[in-house]
Amino acid sequence: MARHHPPAVGPSNPRNSSRQTSPANQRRLLLLFSSLAAAAVLAAAGVVWLAGARRPRSDAETRERLAARRPRGEDLNLVVVTLDTTRSDRLGCYGFRGVETPNLDAIAGEGFVFEQATATVPLTLPSHASIFTGLVPPHHGVRDNGGYVLEEEKTTLAERLQKAGWTTGAFVGAWVLESRWGLAQGFDHYADKFDLSQYKTVSLGTVQKKGDEVMGLALDWLAGVKSKKFFAWVHLYDPHTPYDPPEPFLSRYPRQKYVGEIAYADQVVGRLLRFLHEAELWDRTILLVVGDHGESLGEHGESTHAYFVYDATVHVPLILRTPWGDRGRGRAQVSTVDVLPTILDLVGLPPQEGIDGRSLARLLLDPAADPGHVAYSETYFPRFHFGWQHLRSLRNGRFKYVEAPQPELYDLDKDPGETTNVYKSRSARAEILRLALERLAGSGKHELPERQSLDPDTLQRLAALGYVGNAVEVDPEAVLPDPKDKIGLFSRMGEAKAAAQDEEEDRLDEAIAMMRSVIVEDTQIIDAHVTLGNWLRRKKDDAGAVAAFKQALALKPDNELALSNLANVYRATGRMDAALEGYRSVLKIDPRNPQTWYQLATLYLDLGRVGEAETTFKEALKHNPDMGAAKNSLAAIAFSRGEIADAERLVRQGLALEDDLRSSRFNLGRILEARGDLAGAERLYREELATYADNGRARFNLAQVLRQRGDRPGYLAELRLATEKAPDFGPTFFFLAREELRAGRLELAADLARRGLAVDTASEVAPLGYYVLADVYNRLGRRGDADREVGRAHRLEAALRRHPPPRI
């Protein structure tokens, strides 16, 4: 755009320059000089002053004005912070007085606050898919946490920026955003490594990182790329359940832990702001903060989120700060799908074709504008997890229509809490919104989300192995129960889960009883059966767990969680063929699941199928290159083949990825021991046991090293400690039994041998257990019993010669 220059100012006739000017003329000249000075400042800032005097009339004109600004958008950095589970009305900048959020408030004070921003889904993964593609869920295809992947043909904000020269990095706080679900597209670096060993029960919703850990990783990366043009996405999961704010926020908000988590997240954001200022990046960085969804906190009977689409869970904060000083607040209806097109406008990239979102850049220049946007939201959570009807809604600022078996309409100006359904009295208005919803997202009847399913042959094999019987047939045209009518049952499930998480008071039995009462009332709830099965496993009730998982699979034979968990039970109880089929079936549904590839690989190892194990560990690494456990397992395989150098390289790679990785120091100790460095091996075995005292193999090897070094008391002490700390590792029992036999303590030797054989009848040292028993019986004069044990030892040795176990 051509720059306009003001005309020269001054007397037109120099000879008359000394002429006196009247007071009125002096005031007019002063105003003129002031106006021209302001124009010069605006021109220096890259703003076309004359054009800026009026509001832009179109998005195209808005883009023209943005292109004239300095610094240019194409030279700017971008940081997007997504706040998980954050209601807009729990932030100070949105009017809440019960929390201190000084950093978010500061961003709002220097930026633009969108007061009516709506999320597309009250679930983390599909909501983020909308934020970064500009598409509503029916168009990007991700409809739930897990089970859906953002496919590669979808274009993300990171891909657009990466292609245009930005260095890109993502730092996520929840396992549900792991790279395998497709959001890593376009990121040069995607930090999604989680320590699963600290969780008794692993699920998408529970595995997380604290905000300071996430931000620490992000700031380390930013420090390394600050000389480049970058895009960083930082995801803070802390406000999600369970609410557990660190001090001092726990003490400040003892009865409002959710609010305490938000205050903590604000402090974490403060670290980012300080870095941007100290690194002198603030004046060339766009900063956008957005919530992925909210939290009901008991409204409408829902304690958390995912179940309903009321504003408590879909009205989210959206704050945008630019280096150009755009400040204000807007009441216009906007959606989180508008983030991508807005950013593209601000950084000067061409619009993305074929998306649902619309740029909000025009509102920055004209906060009072009403672009006529609507906001779509949905939740299929009730359908997928409970067998109840899904919900969809459309919000236009004042009115909100909810499509349900009992349809709803709310006048948000008069009823912001959505407590009075005016559908019957305003049916015409509801019909307008219903038709608009269908134009945007389809009818929702014949376009139900499709998930990867299992083929008939696989289902037949699963049935033969005891996984499923006759599956329940559900008519796809059937109208399912309205979630409003089931909220009491849903709440009872929430209470049961809360009881199960209360480890301090050990309320697991109470939780199991509550969940069983839910199932009595509604036998079709898949999640109730799966959750019950998990709890029964914690109680060591394998038979009960199997029955619960089978009930879930009868309702949905391709339920990944039930399949995987049942495979785990079968493996633990020795049904290896069934376990193999279970893991393979999960991978047919989700072939990008690195955890299941890893489980399958370790099962192959247990079965002595080393070649298949190696291939499968590599497959796990393909889908998660940062899986240190897979590297460590490949190192153990290389060591078993005598490939010492490769083994050391792999185990060190694993340690670099996960410093506290189980068995990594044990494997490195074995490598040093093989090279004759007994002192180094002893040090590493002790380091392993300092973290993992139950590692029987490390304890056994440490005992052998001490024996070789002449420390017999230490050798015996470690064997005895191993029987206490690692009661499932048989070899220590056999070796200690032999020592007790030599000392003449026959009864103790026999007891140790029997305990060892109870957990190990297949290792290469297991025959020693039978020989110890035979020797004990022989000394007691029980020749027949002695001969029987010798026969058992000979048969086992013959079997081991035919099928030697792998030395992994």
TORKOLRO-106688 format. One record per residue (C-alpha): residue in three letters; x, y, z. Coordinates in steps of 0.5 Angstrom, whole numbers, plus 500, padded with zeros to 3 digits. Layout:
BEGIN
AlaXYZ ...
END
This chain:
BEGIN
Met500500500 Ala503507498 Arg505511504 His501518505 His506524507 Pro503530510 Pro504537506 Ala509541508 Val507546514 Gly509553515 Pro508560512 Ser507560504 Asn510567504 Pro517567508 Arg516575507 Asn510575511 Ser513570517 Ser514575522 Arg506577521 Gln502576528 Thr497571528 Ser491571532 Pro490567538 Ala484563535 Asn489562529 Gln495560534 Arg490554537 Arg488552530 Leu496551528 Leu497548535 Leu492542533 Leu495542526 Phe502541529 Ser499536534 Ser495532529 Leu501532524 Ala506529529 Ala501524531 Ala501522524 Ala508522523 Val509517529 Leu504512526 Ala507513520 Ala514511523 Ala510505526 Gly508502519 Val501504520 Val497508515 Trp494514519 Leu489516514 Ala486509512 Gly487507520 Ala482513521 Arg476508519 Arg475501520 Pro476496515 Arg471493511 Ser473486510 Asp478481511 Ala482483505 Glu483490507 Thr485488514 Arg490484511 Glu493490507 Arg493494513 Leu497488517 Ala502488511 Ala504495512 Arg505494520 Arg512494522 Pro515489525 Arg512485519 Gly508479521 Glu513475517 Asp519477521 Leu515475528 Asn515469533 Leu509466535 Val508462542 Val501459543 Val499457550 Thr494452551 Leu491452558 Asp487445559 Thr481445563 Thr480452564 Arg474456564 Ser474463562 Asp470465568 Arg476463573 Leu481468570 Gly482475573 Cys482478566 Tyr475475565 Gly472478572 Phe473473577 Arg476476583 Gly477469587 Val484468584 Glu490471583 Thr493470575 Pro497476574 Asn501474568 Leu495472564 Asp492479566 Ala498482564 Ile498479557 Ala490481557 Gly492488559 Glu497488553 Gly493485548 Phe486483546 Val481479550 Phe475475546 Glu470474551 Gln465470547 Ala470464545 Thr467457544 Ala471450544 Thr469445539 Val469439544 Pro470439551 Leu476434550 Thr483435550 Leu485431543 Pro479433539 Ser479440541 His487441540 Ala486438533 Ser480444532 Ile485449534 Phe491447530 Thr487445523 Gly481451523 Leu476445522 Val470442527 Pro471435529 Pro466432523 His471435518 His478433522 Gly475427524 Val478426531 Arg472425535 Asp475423542 Asn481422546 Gly484416543 Gly481411538 Tyr482417533 Val488420529 Leu489427526 Glu491424519 Glu496427515 Glu492429509 Lys490435514 Thr494441514 Thr496444521 Leu498451523 Ala505448525 Glu506445518 Arg504452515 Leu509456519 Gln514450518 Lys514451510 Ala514458511 Gly521458515 Trp519458522 Thr523453527 Thr517449530 Gly517446537 Ala511443542 Phe511441549 Val505437552 Gly503436559 Ala498430557 Trp499423555 Val493424551 Leu497429546 Glu502424545 Ser505424538 Arg502418535 Trp495421535 Gly497426529 Leu498433532 Ala506432531 Gln505434524 Gly509440522 Phe513440529 Asp521440528 His521438536 Tyr515435539 Ala516433547 Asp511428549 Lys516423553 Phe512421559 Asp514416565 Leu509411565 Ser513407571 Gln510412576 Tyr502410575 Lys499404578 Thr494404572 Val496407566 Ser490411562 Leu490417557 Gly487422562 Thr491420568 Val499421565 Gln501428565 Lys507432567 Lys507438572 Gly507445568 Asp514447571 Glu517441567 Val513442561 Met515450561 Gly522448563 Leu523444557 Ala520449552 Leu525454555 Asp531450554 Trp528449547 Leu527457546 Ala534459549 Gly537454543 Val533457537 Lys532464540 Ser536467534 Lys531464529 Lys524465527 Phe520460531 Phe513457533 Ala513454540 Trp506451543 Val506450550 His501446553 Leu499446561 Tyr495440563 Asp495442571 Pro487444572 His485438570 Thr483432575 Pro486430580 Tyr487437582 Asp493437586 Pro496444586 Pro503445589 Glu505450595 Pro504455596 Phe497455592 Leu495449596 Ser495453602 Arg492459599 Tyr486455596 Pro485450600 Arg478449599 Gln478451591 Lys484446589 Tyr481447582 Val483455582 Gly489453586 Glu491449579 Ile489455575 Ala494460579 Tyr499455579 Ala499455571 Asp499462571 Gln505462575 Val508457570 Val506462564 Gly510468568 Arg516464567 Leu515464559 Leu514472560 Arg520473563 Phe524469558 Leu521473552 His523480556 Glu530478558 Ala531475551 Glu529481548 Leu524477544 Trp518481547 Asp517486541 Arg517481536 Thr513475538 Ile506474538 Leu503471544 Leu496467544 Val493464550 Val487459549 Gly483454553 Asp482447550 His475446554 Gly473448561 Glu470444567 Ser463444570 Leu465444577 Gly458441579 Glu454445574 His448441571 Gly450435575 Glu457434572 Ser463435576 Thr468435570 His468435563 Ala466431557 Tyr459429558 Phe455436556 Val456442552 Tyr454447556 Asp458453557 Ala461451563 Thr465446559 Val466450552 His466457554 Val474458554 Pro479464555 Leu482467548 Ile487472549 Leu492475543 Arg497479544 Thr501482538 Pro507487538 Trp503492535 Gly499494541 Asp493492539 Arg489492545 Gly481491547 Arg476487548 Gly471484544 Arg464481545 Ala463478538 Gln462470538 Val468467536 Ser471459536 Thr477456537 Val477454530 Asp478461528 Val485461531 Leu489458525 Pro486463520 Thr487469525 Ile495467526 Leu496466518 Asp493473517 Leu498476523 Val504473520 Gly502475513 Leu501468510 Pro496466505 Pro489464508 Gln488456509 Glu482454504 Gly477449506 Ile477450513 Asp471452518 Gly475458522 Arg475465520 Ser480470522 Leu479475528 Ala484480525 Arg479485523 Leu476485531 Leu483487533 Leu482493529 Asp475494530 Pro473491537 Ala466493536 Ala465489529 Asp460483529 Pro463478524 Gly456474524 His460468527 Val457462530 Ala461456534 Tyr459449533 Ser461444539 Glu460437540 Thr461431545 Tyr460424543 Phe463422549 Pro456419552 Arg455415546 Phe462412545 His463410553 Phe456409556 Gly452408550 Trp448414551 Gln446419545 His451424543 Leu450432543 Arg451437539 Ser450445539 Leu451451536 Arg452458539 Asn451465536 Gly453469542 Arg446470544 Phe442464543 Lys445457544 Tyr441451541 Val443444543 Glu441438539 Ala439432544 Pro433427544 Gln430433548 Pro432439544 Glu434445548 Leu435453547 Tyr438458551 Asp438465551 Leu445467554 Asp443474555 Lys438473560 Asp440466562 Pro448465562 Gly448459566 Glu443455561 Thr438453567 Thr432455563 Asn430451556 Val426456552 Tyr426451546 Lys418450546 Ser417458546 Arg422460541 Ser422454537 Ala423458530 Arg429461533 Ala431454535 Glu430451528 Ile434457525 Leu440454529 Arg438447528 Leu439448520 Ala445452521 Leu448447525 Glu446441519 Arg449446514 Leu456446518 Ala456439521 Gly451435517 Ser445431520 Gly449427525 Lys445421524 His448418518 Glu455421519 Leu456417525 Pro464417526 Glu467411524 Arg473408528 Gln478402526 Ser474396527 Leu476389527 Asp475384521 Pro471378522 Asp476373522 Thr480376528 Leu473377532 Gln473369531 Arg480368533 Leu478372539 Ala472369541 Ala476362540 Leu481364545 Gly475367550 Tyr475374549 Val468375546 Gly462371545 Asn456374542 Ala456382541 Val451386543 Glu447389536 Val446396537 Asp441399531 Pro445405528 Glu439409527 Ala436408534 Val436414539 Leu439413545 Pro438415552 Asp438423553 Pro445424557 Lys440429561 Asp436423564 Lys443419566 Ile446424569 Gly445421576 Leu448415574 Phe454418571 Ser455422577 Arg455416581 Met461413577 Gly465419578 Glu464418585 Ala466411585 Lys472413581 Ala474418586 Ala474413591 Ala478409588 Gln483414587 Asp483415595 Glu489411596 Glu490414603 Glu484411606 Asp484405601 Arg477406599 Leu478401593 Asp472396596 Glu467401596 Ala469404589 Ile468397586 Ala461396590 Met459403587 Met461401580 Arg457394581 Ser451398583 Val452402577 Ile452396572 Val446393575 Glu442399573 Asp445400566 Thr449393564 Gln450397557 Ile456402560 Ile462399557 Asp467404561 Ala463401567 His466394566 Val473396564 Thr474400570 Leu471395574 Gly476390571 Asn482395572 Trp480395580 Leu479388580 Arg486387577 Arg489391583 Lys485387588 Lys489381585 Asp482378583 Asp484376576 Ala478371574 Gly473377576 Ala477382572 Val477377566 Ala469377567 Ala469384567 Phe473385561 Lys469380557 Gln463384558 Ala466390555 Leu468386549 Ala461383548 Leu458390548 Lys464393543 Pro469387541 Asp474392538 Asn474396545 Glu482397545 Leu482398553 Ala479392554 Leu482388549 Ser489390552 Asn487389559 Leu485382558 Ala491381554 Asn495383560 Val491378565 Tyr492372560 Arg499374560 Ala500374567 Thr496367568 Gly500364563 Arg495364557 Met500366552 Asp497365546 Ala491369548 Ala495374550 Leu499374543 Glu492375540 Gly490380544 Tyr496385543 Arg496383535 Ser488385535 Val490392539 Leu495393533 Lys490392528 Ile486398531 Asp491402532 Pro498400529 Arg501407531 Asn501405539 Pro508404541 Gln506401548 Thr502395545 Trp508394540 Tyr513394546 Gln508389550 Leu508385544 Ala515385544 Thr517383551 Leu512377550 Tyr516375545 Leu522375549 Asp518371554 Leu517366549 Gly524365547 Arg522368540 Val528373540 Gly528375532 Glu520377533 Ala522381539 Glu527385536 Thr523386530 Thr517388534 Phe522393539 Lys524396532 Glu517397530 Ala515401537 Leu521405536 Lys518407529 His512410533 Asn516413539 Pro523414537 Asp524417544 Met522410548 Gly528408552 Ala525402554 Ala525399547 Lys533401546 Asn535398552 Ser531391550 Leu535391544 Ala541392548 Ala540386552 Ile538382545 Ala545385542 Phe549383549 Ser546376548 Arg549375541 Gly556377544 Glu555384540 Ile558388546 Ala559394542 Asp552395539 Ala549393546 Glu553399550 Arg551404544 Leu544402545 Val544402552 Arg547409553 Gln542411548 Gly536409552 Leu539412558 Ala540419554 Leu533418553 Glu531416560 Asp536417565 Asp532413570 Leu530407566 Arg529400569 Ser535395568 Ser539400564 Arg544400569 Phe544393570 Asn545392562 Leu551396562 Gly554393569 Arg553386565 Ile557389559 Leu563392564 Glu563385567 Ala563381561 Arg570386559 Gly572384566 Asp571390570 Leu568387576 Ala569394580 Gly565398575 Ala560392574 Glu559392582 Arg558400582 Leu552400576 Tyr549394579 Arg548398586 Glu546404582 Glu540400579 Leu538397586 Ala538404589 Thr532406584 Tyr529399583 Ala530394589 Asp526389586 Asn530388580 Gly532380582 Arg537380576 Ala541386578 Arg541383586 Phe543376583 Asn549379579 Leu551383584 Ala552377589 Gln556373584 Val561379583 Leu562379590 Arg563372590 Gln568373585 Arg571378589 Gly572374595 Asp567377599 Arg563371601 Pro559375607 Gly557380602 Tyr555375597 Leu550371602 Ala547378604 Glu545380597 Leu542373596 Arg538373602 Leu536380601 Ala534378594 Thr529373596 Glu526379600 Lys526384595 Ala525380589 Pro520374591 Asp519372584 Phe526371581 Gly527364582 Pro535363581 Thr537367588 Phe532362592 Phe536356588 Phe543359590 Leu541360597 Ala538354598 Arg545350596 Glu549355601 Glu544353606 Leu544345604 Arg552346605 Ala551349612 Gly547343614 Arg540347615 Leu536342611 Glu529344613 Leu531352610 Ala534349604 Ala528345602 Asp524351603 Leu528356599 Ala528350593 Arg520350594 Arg519357594 Gly524358588 Leu520352584 Ala514356585 Val516362581 Asp521358576 Thr521352573 Ala524353566 Ser530357567 Glu537354566 Val538354573 Ala531351575 Pro534344575 Leu538346581 Gly532347585 Tyr530339584 Tyr537337586 Val537341592 Leu531337594 Ala533331592 Asp540332596 Val535334602 Tyr531328602 Asn537323601 Arg540326607 Leu533324611 Gly533317608 Arg527318603 Arg530315597 Gly524315593 Asp523322594 Ala530324592 Asp529319586 Arg523323584 Glu526330584 Val532327581 Gly528325575 Arg524332575 Ala531335574 His533330568 Arg527332565 Leu527339565 Glu535339563 Ala533335557 Ala527340555 Leu532345556 Arg537342551 Arg532341546 His529348547 Pro534353550 Pro532359553 Pro534366550 Arg540369555 Ile537376555 
END
